[in-house]
Amino acid sequence: MKITNLRQCPSSPVNMEGAEGALRQVPIGKADGAPNFSIRVFTLEPGGHTPHHSHESEHLNYILEGSGEVLEGETPRPVRQGDFVLVTPHEKHQYRNTGETPLVFLCMVPSQYE
């Protein structure tokens, strides 16, 4: 069993092409022995965004703080604290912080895609 606090998890910049003002933390992942799923937390500074991209697997997201939008393909969809988002396999998407405070969201993925 692992119990951790997000404040204890190191953060690193998202180094994918097209990302701006984005940090990533991995509170529980394959390095911890998680055989199936990893939990990541992304923080987008105001004006920041993830790349506009797609993945082979689904992503399960939960907005912890802030507000912004998620591009569903090319269509912006508003999101705010408390919202859940399912990104299906191969669905092109991008998170954008359109607010004035950090947009923080949890992202659960299969451990192989951590």
C-alpha positions in Angstrom: 0.0 0.0 0.0 1.1 3.5 -0.7 -0.3 6.6 0.9 1.0 10.0 -0.3 0.1 13.6 -0.4 0.2 15.7 -3.6 2.4 18.2 -1.8 5.1 15.5 -1.4 5.1 14.6 -5.1 7.7 16.3 -7.3 6.4 18.2 -10.3 8.0 18.5 -13.7 7.2 20.5 -16.8 5.2 18.8 -19.5 7.8 18.6 -22.3 5.5 17.6 -25.1 5.5 19.8 -28.2 2.6 22.2 -28.0 2.4 22.3 -24.2 2.8 25.6 -22.4 2.6 26.5 -18.7 1.9 22.9 -17.8 3.3 20.9 -14.9 2.8 17.2 -14.1 2.9 15.1 -10.9 2.5 11.3 -10.5 1.3 10.6 -7.0 0.7 6.9 -7.8 2.1 5.1 -10.8 4.0 2.1 -12.2 7.1 3.1 -10.2 5.0 2.4 -7.1 4.0 -1.0 -8.3 0.6 0.0 -9.6 -0.1 -2.9 -12.1 -3.0 -1.4 -14.0 -3.6 2.3 -13.5 -1.6 5.5 -12.8 -2.8 8.7 -11.4 -1.3 11.9 -12.7 -2.1 15.5 -11.7 -1.6 18.3 -14.2 -1.5 22.0 -13.2 -2.0 24.6 -16.0 -1.1 28.2 -15.2 -3.4 30.9 -16.5 -3.1 30.9 -20.3 -1.4 27.5 -20.2 -2.4 24.4 -22.1 -1.6 20.8 -22.9 -0.7 19.7 -26.5 -3.6 19.2 -28.9 -3.2 15.4 -29.2 -4.7 11.9 -28.9 -3.8 8.7 -27.2 -4.4 4.9 -27.8 -6.2 4.5 -24.5 -9.0 6.4 -22.6 -8.2 9.0 -20.0 -10.4 9.6 -17.0 -10.1 13.2 -15.7 -11.4 15.1 -12.7 -11.1 18.9 -12.3 -9.7 19.6 -8.8 -9.4 23.4 -9.0 -10.0 26.2 -11.4 -11.8 26.4 -14.7 -11.0 26.3 -18.4 -11.9 24.4 -21.5 -11.2 21.1 -23.2 -11.1 20.9 -26.9 -13.2 18.0 -28.1 -11.5 17.7 -31.5 -11.8 21.4 -32.5 -14.8 22.2 -30.3 -14.1 24.0 -27.0 -16.1 22.6 -24.0 -16.1 24.5 -20.7 -14.9 22.7 -17.5 -14.7 23.7 -13.9 -13.9 22.4 -10.5 -15.9 19.2 -9.8 -16.3 18.2 -13.5 -15.4 14.7 -14.7 -14.2 14.2 -18.3 -13.9 11.0 -20.3 -11.4 11.2 -23.2 -12.0 8.2 -25.4 -9.2 6.4 -27.3 -7.9 8.3 -30.3 -10.0 11.3 -29.5 -8.1 14.5 -30.2 -8.2 16.8 -27.2 -6.5 19.7 -25.4 -6.9 21.2 -21.9 -6.7 25.0 -21.8 -6.7 27.3 -18.7 -8.9 30.2 -19.6 -9.2 31.4 -16.0 -7.2 33.6 -13.7 -6.1 30.9 -11.3 -4.3 27.5 -11.9 -6.4 24.8 -13.5 -5.6 21.5 -11.7 -6.9 18.2 -12.9 -6.4 14.5 -12.1 -5.8 12.2 -15.0 -6.0 8.4 -14.6 -4.5 6.3 -17.4 -3.4 2.7 -17.8 0.1 2.4 -16.2 1.7 1.5 -19.5 0.9 5.0 -20.8 2.1 6.9 -17.7 
